Amino acid sequence: MNLEQKIKLFAISNQLLENDLDRVEREHSMDLGRDHQRTLSKDQDYYPQLERKLRQEAARMGDHYEVFYSLERTIRAFVSETLEAASPGTWWTETRVQEKIRNDAQARMRKEIDAGVTPRSQEPIDFTNFGELGELIKSNWDLFGGVFKSPRAVENVMSRLNTLRGPIAHCCPLSEDEVVRLRLSVRDWFRLME
């Protein structure tokens, strides 16, 4: 694991701890004196009209979203940086990405452009779905095999993460078991790189 990956691992680990402390503070109505406040500006005209129970559920789910968002962005950057280093300037268009993944990402890019919204990114990797990231790792095992222990282990962890991503991305609460599974799966991801 190179220095940049170690720094990212440290940041994600710290974020997991911060989220745990936030949860403890919320659940026990206490202030641990960490001197930071969430500053989320909510539309004061409409937000109070939303059901309190749903707002509380959203606050709990926000922690899980933050963890998964950070992890997914870290994985995307790791995959694209690794492929770019191996095939500078051509990894996406010619050498390292399967045609189906390229075409599907291009279709998603086109859909956003046609919708008239601000595109999420200029990078095609950001238009791949989470499962396709795992496919890119497996199909480029000559590059990733030096980082990960086993392609099967990567496939299993990515599959578990993708399953957990569903409720987080689609506004459904995670059960306590799935919260534990999310934390373990994030740890499993980084353990693959040790």
C-alpha positions as CSV (number, residue, x, y, z in Angstrom):
1,M,0.0,0.0,0.0
2,N,1.5,3.3,-1.0
3,L,1.5,6.5,1.1
4,E,-1.5,8.0,-0.6
5,Q,-3.5,4.8,0.0
6,K,-2.4,4.8,3.6
7,I,-3.6,8.4,4.0
8,K,-7.0,7.6,2.4
9,L,-7.3,4.6,4.8
10,F,-6.5,6.8,7.7
11,A,-9.1,9.4,6.6
12,I,-11.8,6.8,6.1
13,S,-11.0,5.1,9.5
14,N,-11.2,8.5,11.2
15,Q,-14.5,9.2,9.5
16,L,-15.9,5.9,10.7
17,L,-14.8,6.8,14.3
18,E,-16.3,10.3,14.0
19,N,-19.6,8.8,12.8
20,D,-19.6,6.4,15.7
21,L,-19.1,9.2,18.1
22,D,-21.9,11.3,16.4
23,R,-24.2,8.3,16.8
24,V,-23.3,7.9,20.5
25,E,-23.9,11.6,21.1
26,R,-27.3,11.4,19.4
27,E,-28.5,8.2,21.0
28,H,-27.5,9.3,24.5
29,S,-28.3,13.0,24.1
30,M,-24.8,14.0,25.1
31,D,-22.0,16.3,24.1
32,L,-18.6,14.7,24.1
33,G,-17.0,18.2,23.6
34,R,-15.6,17.5,20.2
35,D,-16.5,21.1,19.2
36,H,-18.0,20.5,15.8
37,Q,-21.5,21.0,14.7
38,R,-23.2,19.8,11.6
39,T,-24.1,22.9,9.6
40,L,-26.7,21.8,7.2
41,S,-28.9,24.5,5.9
42,K,-32.4,23.3,5.5
43,D,-35.2,25.1,3.8
44,Q,-37.0,26.4,6.9
45,D,-40.3,26.9,4.9
46,Y,-40.6,23.2,3.9
47,Y,-38.3,21.1,6.1
48,P,-40.5,21.4,9.2
49,Q,-43.5,20.1,7.3
50,L,-41.7,16.8,6.7
51,E,-42.6,14.1,9.3
52,R,-40.3,14.3,12.3
53,K,-39.8,10.5,12.3
54,L,-38.5,10.7,8.7
55,R,-36.2,13.6,9.5
56,Q,-34.7,11.6,12.4
57,E,-34.3,8.5,10.2
58,A,-32.6,10.7,7.5
59,A,-30.2,12.0,10.1
60,R,-29.3,8.5,11.1
61,M,-28.9,7.4,7.5
62,G,-26.8,10.5,6.7
63,D,-23.9,8.9,8.6
64,H,-24.0,5.8,6.5
65,Y,-24.3,7.8,3.3
66,E,-21.2,9.8,4.3
67,V,-19.2,6.6,4.9
68,F,-20.3,5.0,1.6
69,Y,-19.9,8.2,-0.4
70,S,-16.3,8.6,0.8
71,L,-15.5,4.9,0.2
72,E,-17.0,4.8,-3.3
73,R,-15.2,8.0,-4.3
74,T,-12.0,6.5,-2.9
75,I,-12.4,3.3,-4.9
76,R,-13.2,5.3,-8.1
77,A,-10.1,7.4,-7.7
78,F,-8.0,4.3,-6.9
79,V,-9.2,2.4,-10.0
80,S,-8.8,5.4,-12.4
81,E,-5.4,6.4,-11.0
82,T,-4.1,2.8,-11.3
83,L,-5.4,2.4,-14.8
84,E,-4.1,5.8,-15.9
85,A,-0.6,5.0,-14.5
86,A,-0.5,1.8,-16.6
87,S,-1.9,3.3,-19.8
88,P,-1.6,7.1,-19.7
89,G,-4.2,8.8,-21.8
90,T,-5.6,5.6,-23.3
91,W,-6.8,3.5,-20.5
92,W,-10.5,4.5,-20.9
93,T,-10.7,4.6,-24.7
94,E,-8.5,1.8,-25.9
95,T,-6.8,-0.5,-23.5
96,R,-8.3,-1.2,-20.1
97,V,-12.1,-0.7,-20.1
98,Q,-14.5,-3.2,-21.7
99,E,-16.5,-1.8,-24.5
100,K,-19.9,-2.5,-22.7
101,I,-18.7,-0.5,-19.7
102,R,-17.6,2.4,-21.9
103,N,-20.8,2.3,-23.9
104,D,-23.0,2.2,-20.7
105,A,-21.1,5.1,-19.1
106,Q,-21.3,7.1,-22.3
107,A,-25.1,6.5,-22.4
108,R,-25.4,7.7,-18.8
109,M,-23.3,10.8,-19.7
110,R,-25.6,11.5,-22.7
111,K,-28.7,11.1,-20.5
112,E,-27.5,13.8,-18.1
113,I,-26.6,16.2,-20.9
114,D,-30.0,15.6,-22.5
115,A,-31.7,16.2,-19.2
116,G,-30.3,19.7,-19.1
117,V,-28.7,19.3,-15.6
118,T,-25.2,20.0,-14.7
119,P,-23.2,16.9,-15.4
120,R,-21.9,15.2,-12.3
121,S,-18.4,15.0,-13.7
122,Q,-16.2,15.2,-16.8
123,E,-14.6,11.9,-16.0
124,P,-16.2,8.8,-17.6
125,I,-15.3,6.7,-14.6
126,D,-17.8,8.7,-12.6
127,F,-20.6,7.4,-14.9
128,T,-19.8,3.7,-14.2
129,N,-22.0,2.0,-11.7
130,F,-20.5,0.5,-8.5
131,G,-20.6,-3.1,-9.8
132,E,-18.6,-2.0,-12.9
133,L,-15.8,-0.8,-10.7
134,G,-15.4,-4.4,-9.5
135,E,-15.4,-5.6,-13.1
136,L,-12.6,-3.1,-14.0
137,I,-10.5,-4.4,-11.1
138,K,-11.0,-8.1,-12.1
139,S,-10.4,-7.5,-15.8
140,N,-7.2,-5.6,-15.0
141,W,-5.9,-8.1,-12.4
142,D,-2.4,-7.7,-13.9
143,L,-2.4,-4.3,-12.3
144,F,-4.5,-4.8,-9.2
145,G,-3.1,-8.3,-8.3
146,G,-0.2,-6.6,-6.6
147,V,-2.5,-4.6,-4.3
148,F,-5.2,-7.1,-3.5
149,K,-4.8,-10.6,-2.2
150,S,-7.4,-12.4,-4.2
151,P,-9.8,-11.6,-7.1
152,R,-12.5,-13.8,-5.5
153,A,-12.2,-11.8,-2.3
154,V,-12.5,-8.5,-4.2
155,E,-15.5,-9.8,-5.9
156,N,-17.2,-10.9,-2.6
157,V,-16.5,-7.7,-0.8
158,M,-17.6,-5.5,-3.8
159,S,-20.8,-7.5,-4.1
160,R,-21.5,-7.1,-0.4
161,L,-20.8,-3.4,-0.6
162,N,-23.0,-3.1,-3.7
163,T,-25.9,-4.8,-1.9
164,L,-25.5,-2.5,1.1
165,R,-25.3,0.5,-1.2
166,G,-28.9,-0.1,-2.4
167,P,-30.8,1.1,0.6
168,I,-28.3,3.9,1.2
169,A,-28.7,5.2,-2.3
170,H,-32.4,4.7,-2.5
171,C,-33.5,6.3,0.8
172,C,-34.4,3.2,2.8
173,P,-33.2,2.7,6.4
174,L,-30.5,0.1,7.2
175,S,-31.3,-2.4,9.9
176,E,-28.9,-2.6,12.8
177,D,-27.5,-5.8,11.4
178,E,-26.9,-4.1,8.0
179,V,-25.2,-1.2,9.8
180,V,-22.8,-3.6,11.4
181,R,-22.3,-5.4,8.0
182,L,-21.6,-2.0,6.3
183,R,-18.8,-1.2,8.9
184,L,-17.4,-4.7,8.5
185,S,-17.5,-4.5,4.7
186,V,-15.7,-1.2,4.7
187,R,-13.0,-2.7,6.9
188,D,-12.9,-5.8,4.7
189,W,-12.2,-3.6,1.7
190,F,-9.2,-2.0,3.3
191,R,-8.1,-5.4,4.7
192,L,-7.9,-6.7,1.1
193,M,-5.1,-4.1,0.5
194,E,-3.0,-5.0,3.5
